[in-house]
Amino acid sequence: IMYGPPNEKESHPTGGSYERPSYEGGGTTSTYPFETWFYRYLPGIGSGIEIEFVDPTGTGEYRIARNPDEKDAMLNIPGAGLTLNEELGLSNKADRVAGIQSFGYSGPGARESDSEFSRLALYTDLQRPPQVNDVLEKNLLATASTGAVDNSALNVATKVDFYRASDNTVMTALTIQTDNSDLTFKDVGGIQQARLNIYGKVTNLSGRRITSFEDPVTTDASVEELASAKDRKSAYQRVLPLSPGNYKVDLLIRDINSGAQTVVSRGFEVPKYAPDKLATSTLVLAVKLQAMGDQLPGMFSIGPFKVLPNVAGTYKRGQDVGIYMQVYNAGIDQTTLRPSIDVEYALLKDGKEVFKQAEDWRGLSDSGQRLTLARLLPTSTLAPGDYEIAVRVRDRVSGQSLSPTAKFQITDDKK
C-alpha cells in the first residue's frame, strides 16, 4: 500500500490446488489464500519486484511471505504436497518444514531473486518508508504505478528464436538489443562502463506466470574506444525451455546509471514439432557465427556454435552474414543409415535470384535426426539494398520440402 497498487497482481483468494512453478521446486500441493504483487520498479528497492502475501488463518489478514513454503497448506502433512525432488527421493520434506522461518528458496530451479540474501534484503527494504525525495524517483514511481512508460527512453529491439529440444520442449531464445548511444557510461576504475538491469516475465494466454528472470548487463570500453563503442549495439540473450503454445513476455530494461527505462511487451507462439514431419528451427541471420571449439558454453551458445543474432537485420557491405539453422526429422537412408537430404542456399534481390549454392552438409549432422547448418555469406561484392535468403530443404526419403526465408539489408560500408 505504501507504494501504490502493483502493476500486476495474481490472486488466489480461496487457495486450493496449486502447481508450483519450477523456481519453487515444482510438484502439486494445496495452498492457503495468497496473492503475488508485481512492481516494475520501486524507488530505493529495484526493478522487477515480486512480493507474495499469504493468509494462513483464512481471516483476510495477509502478511508478506518469507519463502514460498509459507502458503503450502500441506507442509506439515507427511507425504503430501511434495516437490519434484521430494517425489524422486532426492530431497527430504522435513528440511522444508525445518526451514519454514528462513528467507527465500535455494532448491533446484531457484532464481537469483529467490536466494536467502535477496529475499532478506527485499523484506528489510519493504519495511522502510519509500524514498520519494528525489524528483526522478517520484516520476519513476508514478510511471511504474500507472504503467505509462516512456518507450523512447531506450531504443530496444527484440527477437525470439526457437530450437527443438524434445517433442514437448522447445528452447526459446529471447534476444534483446540496445543502442549504446542511448546508454550512459560512467568511469569505473579507468574503464567506461554502462550498466543495464533486465527483468523479464513470461505468461501464458490465461495470464499465469510461467517463469521470470533478472540479470545485470554491463558494456565496457576504454576512454579511447568510447566514441566508437557508442556507435555499436549491445545484446543480451536468455534461453527458456517452453512447451508449445502462445505466450507473452514483458520486459523491463533499465539504465542503472541514468535511470532511463523502457517496458516492452511481445507475444509469441512456440511451435509444435511433430515427430514424423520435416521441420526446421528459426532461420537465424547472425552478426557473429563461429565454432565454439574448446570454449565453454555461455550466452549465445547453441550446441557447438556461438550464434549472435542480428536483431535489426542490417549489415555493412563487407560484413559477413551468418546463416544458422537446424533441420529436424530428416528421413534416414536405409543404405547409409544417415539422413538423406538436399540443402540449397538462394539469395534473392527484388524477387530475383542472384546467388545459389548447394550445401555439402556431410559431417554436420548431430546425434539423432537433427542436422545443423552454419555458413557465412560474404557481402563485399553485393550492392547496398534489401535482400532475402532462402534455405531450400528437400527430404529425399519422404519427399517433404521446406524453404524458410529471412530478410536483411546491406548498407554502404562508408556510412
C-alpha positions in Angstrom: 0.0 0.0 0.0 2.9 2.4 0.7 4.0 2.1 -2.9 0.5 2.3 -4.5 -1.2 -0.5 -6.4 1.0 -3.0 -8.2 1.4 -3.1 -12.0 0.1 -6.7 -11.9 -1.5 -8.9 -9.3 -2.0 -12.7 -9.2 -4.8 -13.5 -6.7 -5.8 -16.9 -5.2 -8.5 -15.8 -2.7 -9.5 -19.3 -1.7 -6.2 -21.1 -2.1 -6.7 -24.7 -3.2 -4.8 -26.9 -5.7 -1.6 -25.3 -6.9 1.0 -26.4 -9.5 4.3 -25.0 -8.2 6.4 -23.3 -10.9 9.9 -24.7 -11.5 11.5 -21.9 -9.4 9.6 -23.1 -6.4 10.5 -26.7 -6.8 7.7 -28.0 -9.0 5.1 -30.6 -7.9 1.5 -30.1 -6.8 0.2 -29.0 -3.4 -2.7 -27.2 -1.8 -2.3 -23.6 -0.6 -3.8 -21.1 1.8 -5.2 -17.9 0.2 -2.4 -15.8 -1.3 -1.6 -13.0 -3.7 1.5 -12.2 -5.7 2.1 -8.5 -6.4 4.5 -7.3 -9.1 6.0 -3.9 -9.4 8.1 -2.9 -12.5 10.2 -0.5 -10.3 10.2 0.6 -6.7 12.4 3.6 -5.8 15.2 2.6 -3.5 14.5 -1.1 -3.9 14.9 -2.1 -7.5 13.3 -3.4 -10.7 11.0 -6.4 -11.2 9.9 -6.6 -7.6 7.7 -9.5 -6.7 6.0 -9.7 -3.3 4.0 -12.6 -2.0 1.2 -12.2 0.6 -0.3 -15.2 2.5 -3.4 -15.5 4.6 -2.7 -18.8 6.6 -5.6 -18.2 9.0 -8.3 -17.6 6.4 -9.3 -14.3 8.2 -8.4 -11.9 5.4 -5.2 -10.8 7.2 -2.4 -11.2 4.6 1.3 -10.9 5.5 4.5 -10.8 3.5 5.8 -14.3 3.0 9.4 -15.0 3.8 9.5 -18.0 1.4 7.2 -19.9 -1.0 6.5 -22.6 1.5 4.5 -20.3 3.8 1.5 -20.7 1.5 1.8 -24.5 1.4 -1.2 -25.9 3.4 0.2 -29.4 3.1 3.6 -28.6 4.5 3.0 -30.4 7.8 1.3 -33.4 6.4 3.8 -36.3 5.7 3.9 -37.5 2.1 1.5 -34.8 0.8 2.3 -31.8 -1.4 5.8 -33.0 -2.4 8.1 -31.1 -4.7 9.5 -32.9 -7.7 12.8 -33.6 -5.9 11.0 -35.0 -2.9 8.9 -37.2 -5.2 12.1 -38.5 -6.7 13.7 -39.1 -3.3 16.4 -36.5 -4.0 15.5 -34.3 -1.0 13.6 -34.6 2.3 10.4 -32.8 3.0 11.5 -32.5 6.7 14.1 -30.0 5.5 11.4 -27.7 4.2 9.4 -28.0 7.4 12.5 -27.1 9.5 13.3 -24.1 7.3 9.8 -22.5 7.3 11.1 -19.5 9.2 14.0 -18.9 6.8 14.0 -16.5 3.9 14.0 -17.4 0.2 14.3 -20.6 -1.7 17.6 -22.2 -2.8 16.5 -25.5 -4.3 16.5 -26.7 -8.0 15.3 -24.0 -10.4 15.7 -21.1 -8.0 16.1 -17.6 -9.3 18.7 -15.2 -8.1 15.9 -13.1 -6.7 14.8 -16.0 -4.6 18.1 -16.5 -2.8 18.1 -16.2 1.0 20.1 -12.9 0.9 18.0 -11.3 -1.8 14.7 -12.2 0.0 16.0 -10.9 3.3 17.2 -7.7 1.7 13.8 -7.2 0.0 11.9 -7.9 3.2 14.1 -5.4 5.0 13.8 -2.7 2.3 10.0 -3.1 2.3 9.8 -2.1 6.0 11.4 1.2 5.3 9.4 4.3 4.2 9.5 4.7 0.4 12.2 7.1 -1.0 10.3 9.8 -2.8 12.5 12.8 -2.1 14.3 12.8 -5.5 12.3 14.2 -8.4 13.4 11.5 -10.7 12.4 8.7 -8.3 8.9 10.4 -7.9 8.5 10.3 -11.7 9.6 6.7 -11.9 7.2 5.7 -9.2 4.3 7.5 -10.9 5.2 5.8 -14.2 5.5 2.4 -12.8 2.2 2.6 -10.9 0.3 3.8 -13.9 2.0 1.7 -16.5 2.6 4.7 -18.7 6.2 4.1 -19.5 8.3 6.3 -21.8 9.2 3.9 -24.6 11.5 6.5 -26.2 13.9 6.4 -23.2 15.9 3.5 -24.6 15.8 2.1 -28.1 15.2 -1.6 -27.6 14.7 -4.3 -30.2 13.8 -7.9 -29.5 13.9 -11.2 -31.4 12.6 -14.7 -30.5 14.1 -17.8 -32.0 13.1 -21.5 -31.5 15.1 -24.7 -31.3 13.6 -28.1 -30.7 14.8 -29.9 -27.5 12.3 -32.7 -27.4 8.7 -33.4 -28.7 7.3 -31.4 -25.9 10.0 -28.8 -25.1 11.3 -26.0 -27.3 14.4 -23.9 -26.4 13.1 -20.4 -26.8 15.9 -17.8 -27.3 14.9 -14.3 -26.4 17.5 -11.7 -27.7 17.4 -8.1 -26.6 19.4 -5.4 -28.3 20.0 -1.8 -27.3 21.8 1.1 -28.9 25.0 2.0 -27.0 24.3 5.7 -27.9 21.3 5.6 -25.6 23.3 4.3 -22.6 25.1 6.4 -20.0 28.7 5.4 -19.5 30.5 6.1 -16.2 34.1 5.9 -15.3 34.8 2.7 -13.2 38.5 2.3 -12.3 39.5 3.9 -15.6 37.1 1.9 -17.7 33.9 3.5 -19.2 31.0 1.3 -18.2 27.3 1.2 -19.0 25.0 -0.9 -16.7 21.6 -2.3 -17.5 19.2 -4.3 -15.4 16.9 -6.6 -17.4 13.8 -8.1 -15.9 11.6 -10.4 -17.8 8.3 -12.2 -17.1 6.7 -14.9 -19.3 3.0 -15.6 -19.0 0.6 -17.8 -21.0 -2.7 -16.8 -22.6 -4.6 -17.1 -19.3 -2.1 -14.7 -17.6 -0.5 -17.3 -15.5 3.2 -16.7 -14.9 5.4 -19.4 -16.4 8.8 -18.1 -15.4 10.7 -14.9 -14.8 14.3 -13.8 -14.9 16.5 -10.9 -13.9 20.1 -10.1 -15.0 22.5 -7.3 -14.8 24.3 -6.5 -18.1 27.4 -4.3 -18.5 29.1 -2.8 -21.5 32.8 -1.7 -21.1 35.0 0.5 -23.2 38.3 2.3 -22.7 38.4 6.1 -22.9 39.9 5.8 -26.4 37.2 3.3 -27.6 34.2 5.1 -26.1 33.3 7.1 -29.3 33.3 4.0 -31.5 31.6 1.9 -28.8 28.7 4.3 -28.8 28.2 3.6 -32.5 27.7 -0.1 -31.8 24.9 -2.1 -30.1 24.8 -4.3 -27.0 23.0 -7.6 -27.0 21.7 -9.9 -24.3 20.0 -13.4 -24.6 18.0 -15.6 -22.3 17.1 -19.2 -23.4 13.9 -20.6 -21.8 12.6 -24.2 -22.1 8.9 -23.8 -23.0 6.1 -26.1 -24.1 4.4 -25.4 -27.5 1.7 -22.7 -27.2 1.1 -19.0 -27.1 3.0 -16.7 -24.6 3.7 -13.1 -23.8 7.0 -11.7 -22.4 7.0 -8.4 -20.5 10.5 -6.8 -20.3 11.7 -4.0 -18.1 15.1 -2.7 -19.3 16.6 0.0 -17.0 19.8 2.0 -17.4 21.3 1.9 -13.9 23.5 5.0 -14.5 20.8 7.3 -15.9 17.6 5.8 -14.5 16.1 5.7 -18.1 13.9 2.7 -18.6 11.7 1.0 -21.2 9.0 -1.6 -20.9 8.5 -3.9 -23.9 5.7 -6.5 -24.3 5.8 -9.1 -27.0 3.6 -12.0 -27.8 5.0 -15.2 -29.5 3.9 -18.7 -30.4 6.2 -21.6 -29.5 5.9 -24.1 -32.4 4.9 -27.8 -32.0 7.4 -30.1 -33.7 5.6 -33.3 -34.8 7.9 -36.4 -34.6 7.3 -37.6 -38.1 7.3 -34.3 -40.0 10.2 -32.4 -41.6 10.8 -29.2 -39.7 13.4 -26.5 -39.0 14.4 -24.2 -36.3 14.2 -20.5 -36.8 16.4 -19.4 -39.7 18.8 -17.1 -37.8 20.8 -14.4 -39.5 23.8 -13.7 -37.2 26.2 -10.8 -36.8 28.6 -13.3 -35.3 28.8 -17.1 -36.1 31.7 -19.1 -35.0 32.6 -22.6 -33.8 33.0 -22.8 -30.0 36.0 -25.2 -30.2 37.4 -25.6 -26.7 35.5 -22.6 -25.3 33.0 -23.2 -22.5 29.3 -22.6 -23.4 27.9 -19.2 -22.5 25.5 -16.6 -23.7 24.6 -17.1 -27.4 25.9 -20.7 -27.4 23.8 -23.1 -29.5 25.4 -26.6 -29.5 28.9 -26.3 -30.8 28.4 -22.8 -32.2 28.2 -19.2 -30.9 25.4 -17.5 -32.7 24.8 -13.8 -32.1 21.5 -12.9 -33.9 21.4 -9.6 -35.9 18.1 -8.3 -34.4 18.0 -5.3 -36.7 18.9 -7.3 -39.8 21.3 -4.6 -41.1 24.8 -5.3 -42.3 27.5 -3.1 -43.7 28.9 -4.1 -47.0 31.9 -6.3 -46.5 30.5 -7.7 -43.2 29.7 -11.4 -43.3 26.1 -12.6 -42.9 26.0 -15.6 -40.6 23.3 -18.2 -41.5 22.3 -20.7 -38.9 19.5 -23.3 -38.9 18.7 -26.7 -37.6 16.7 -29.3 -39.6 14.6 -32.0 -37.8 13.2 -35.3 -38.7 15.0 -35.9 -41.9 14.4 -39.3 -43.4 17.1 -41.9 -42.9 18.6 -43.7 -46.0 18.5 -47.4 -45.1 21.6 -48.0 -47.1 23.9 -45.4 -45.4 21.8 -45.1 -42.2 22.3 -41.3 -42.5 19.8 -38.5 -43.2 19.2 -38.2 -46.9 18.5 -34.6 -47.6 19.4 -31.9 -50.1 20.0 -28.3 -48.9 20.5 -25.3 -51.1 21.0 -21.6 -50.3 19.5 -19.0 -52.6 20.0 -15.2 -52.3 17.2 -13.0 -53.8 17.1 -9.3 -54.5 13.9 -7.7 -55.7 12.4 -11.2 -56.1 15.2 -12.3 -58.5 17.7 -15.0 -57.6 21.3 -13.5 -57.6 23.2 -16.4 -56.0 22.6 -20.1 -55.4 24.8 -22.7 -53.8 24.3 -26.3 -52.6 25.3 -27.2 -49.1 27.7 -30.1 -48.6 26.2 -31.0 -45.2 28.1 -34.3 -44.6 29.7 -34.3 -41.2 27.4 -31.6 -39.9 24.7 -34.0 -38.7 24.3 -34.2 -34.9 23.1 -37.2 -33.0 19.6 -38.4 -33.9 17.8 -36.8 -36.8 19.0 -33.3 -36.4 21.1 -31.5 -39.0 22.9 -28.3 -38.2 23.6 -25.8 -41.0 26.1 -23.0 -40.3 27.6 -20.8 -43.1 29.0 -17.3 -43.6 27.8 -15.3 -46.6 30.3 -12.7 -47.8 28.8 -9.3 -48.8 31.8 -7.5 -50.3 30.5 -8.0 -53.9 26.9 -7.2 -53.1 25.3 -3.8 -53.8 23.6 -2.0 -51.0 19.9 -2.8 -50.7 17.3 -5.2 -49.4 17.9 -9.0 -49.7 16.2 -12.2 -48.8 18.0 -15.5 -48.1 16.1 -18.8 -48.7 17.3 -22.2 -47.4 15.6 -24.8 -49.5 15.5 -28.2 -47.8 14.3 -31.4 -49.6 14.0 -34.8 -47.9 14.8 -37.5 -50.5 13.2 -40.3 -48.4 9.8 -38.7 -47.6 9.6 -36.2 -50.4 8.8 -33.4 -48.0 10.4 -30.0 -48.6 10.7 -26.7 -46.8 12.0 -23.3 -47.7 12.3 -20.9 -44.7 13.4 -17.4 -45.5 14.8 -14.3 -43.8 15.3 -10.7 -44.9 18.3 -8.4 -44.3 19.7 -5.1 -45.6 23.1 -4.1 -46.7 24.2 -0.5 -46.3 27.2 1.3 -47.8 30.3 0.5 -45.7 31.3 4.1 -45.7 28.2 5.1 -43.6 
